[in-house]
Amino acid sequence: MNNHIVIYIPGIGDDAKKLQGTLIKKWRLYGVQALVHEMPWMDQEPFAPKLARLIALIKELHGQNHIVSLVGASAGAGAAINAFAACKDKVNGVVCIAGKVNNPDSIGNGYRRRSPSFIESAQQVQFSLDALDQRDARTRIMSRYAFFDPVIPREDSIVLGGMNKTVPTIGHAVTIVEQLVVGAPRYLRWLKQLAK
């Protein structure tokens, strides 16, 4: 049985149970087991208990001798970084796809009303990155973002000290889906290499 589990954290409004959940099941072809951890971004629960549940899952899987990696898309990327900073000794590596990593003040009022936990997470990301050593922990973060994304510009996805890659896509949702399918072999191989 494969002991490398990749926890996938979707973004706001992502259809994780249907399309995205189906897409990541195919990651087993690349030697990892994928698990969706949904963040109910659109409820009014604060971010702290959402993050606590994710951290508890990471610790549980790590305690069962699994290698645990995180892949977060859009808002899920910030949650992945925040969880990594909270328990970096239990996380193998992190991949951010079209993630909101920088400039939380640029998030629009609509998101602020509908998803306060996303705002809290986005504001926490910079503190989490500050807690991660650029010569060690940040090298275990890969950020992949579109050539052009009107929702999250690529400068908002760059992780200083991490591995940053522009992918040849245009659009936010298109980039996420493309990376869950076409881009997946590259970053899953990278995560497996980190585990060696």
N, C-alpha and C positions, 0 to 999 in steps of 0.2 A: 504494500500500500504506500502511495506517495505521501511523504510527510511535509511537503512544502505547500502551505496554504496561502493563497493570495486573497486578501479581503478587499472586495470592491465596494467603494463608497460613492454612490451616485450624487448628482447635483439636484438643484431645485427643479421639481416637475419632471425629472427623468423617469421614464417608464422602466424601472429596474426589474420589476417582476415579469414583464413580458419581453420586449425586444432586448434590452440590455442583459437581462438575466439569461436569456437564451444564448446570446452572443458569447458571454463569458464562460458558459458551460463548455465551449469548444476549446478553452485554454488547457483542458486535460491532455489535448494532443501535443502540448508543449511541455508536459511533465509536471504540471502544477494542478492543484485542486483549487477551484474558485468558489468563493463564498460571498454573496451579497450581504452587506450590512447597510440597511436603509436608515437614513437620517430623516425623520419627518420634519423637513425644513419649514413646512407651511403651517405648522401648529404654533401655539403660543408658549410652548415649553422653552425655558432658557437653554442655552447651549451647554452649560456645565453638566447636567444629567445625561444629555445625549453623548457628550464626550466620555463621561464616566462609563457608560454602557459599552462604548467601543473599546476603551482601555481594558475593561473587565474581560471582554471577549479575547483581546490580544493576550492577556495574562493567562486566561484559561487554556487557550491553544498552545501557548509557549510552555505552560506547565505540563501539557500532554506530549512534550517533546516534538512539537511541530516547528518547522521553520515558518515564520510569519512575515509576509510582505504586505504592503498596502498599495492599492491603486485607487486614486481619487479623481473624479471628473468634476470640473467646474467648481461649485461650492464644496464638493466632496474632497477636493485637493487640499483646501485649507484645513479641513477636519483631519485629513491624513497627516499633515505636517504637525498639527497640534498634538495628535496622539503619539506621533513619533517622538516629539520633544518630551512628552510625559513618561515614556518608557522605551527609550532608544536602545537599551540593552536587550529588549525583547522583540525588536523589529529589525528584520534583515535589511530592508530597503523600501523606498517609497517612490512611486511614479505618479506624477501629476499630469492630468490631461486637460488642456484648456482651463487651467486653474486660476482662481482669483487669489494671488499670493501677495500682491502689492497694491497700494493705493485704496484702502478700504473706504476712504472719504469720497471716492468717486462713485460709489454704489448709489443707484437712484432711489428716490423716495418710495417708489412702488415696492421695491424689495424691502425697504426699511419698515414699511407698514405690514407687509404680508409675511415676512420671514425675519423677525428680530434675532432668531438664533443664528442665522447666516451672518448677520452683521456682527454679532458677538464673536463668532468664529473668525471672521475676516480680520477683525481688530486684534484678535489674539495671535494671529499668525506671525506678525513681526516680532513679538516677544518670544514666541517659540523659536523662530529662526535665530534670534540673538542668543538663545541658550544653546544653540548647536554650533560646535566647532567647525569653522570653514575648512580646516585641513583634515577633518575626520568625518564627523557625522553628516555634514552637508554634502560630502561626496557620495553619500548613499541616497541622495535625492536626485531623481531625473525629472525634468519638466519638459513636456512636449506641447507645442502650441502652434496654431495656424499661421500661415503666411499672412492672412487677414481675417480677423475675427471682430465683428462690430459689437459683440457683447462683452468680450474680455480681450482687450488689446494685448499683443504679445509682451509689451513691457510690463504688464501687470502679472505676467506668468513667470518671469525670469527669477530664478533662485540664485542669488549670488553665492558662489562657491559650489553650486550644484552642477549637474550635467544638463545643459539647456539645448533644446533641439527644435528648430522650426520645421514643421512638416508641410508638405505641398498641398494644403487644403485651404478653402475659403469658406468661412462660416463656422458658427459655434457648434451647433448640433451635428453638422456634417463631420467636423473634426473629431468629435467624441466617438461617433459611430465608426468612422474610418480607423481610429486608433484602437478601438475594441476588437477590430477584425484584422485589417491589414498591418497596422503598427504593432499589434500584440506580440508577434514572435520576437521582435527586436528587444522590447523591454523585458519580456519574460525571460529571454536568454540572459540578459544583463542581471536580472534579479537572481537567477540561478547561479551565475558566476560569482555574485557577491556572497552567496551562501557557502562557497567552497573554502 
